[in-house]
């Protein structure tokens, strides 16, 4: 069911894009104006995509850094627990029976 609704959304967006393209191509402006407009919109879209890609890279870097910190803290906690277990074992072992 989820795949079907995603497919419908994809078709809707594709149809919307095609409709916009045809509307621009048949608009009552000169060909040069339409081409300039399309070129500018394509440039705007490219810049937007680049900004979003940079934001995603930054967020991914932040997530990786947080993951490293969590892993380090977990390692330290496990090491401390192991050390405490070893100390407790040694204490129990050294007690007279």
Secondary structure, DSSP 8 states (H G I E B T S, - for coil): -HHHHHHHHHHHHHHHHHHHHHHHHTSSS-HHHHHHHHHHHHHHHHHHHHHHHHHHHHHHHHHHHHHHHHHHHHHHHHHHHHHHHHHHHHHHHHS--
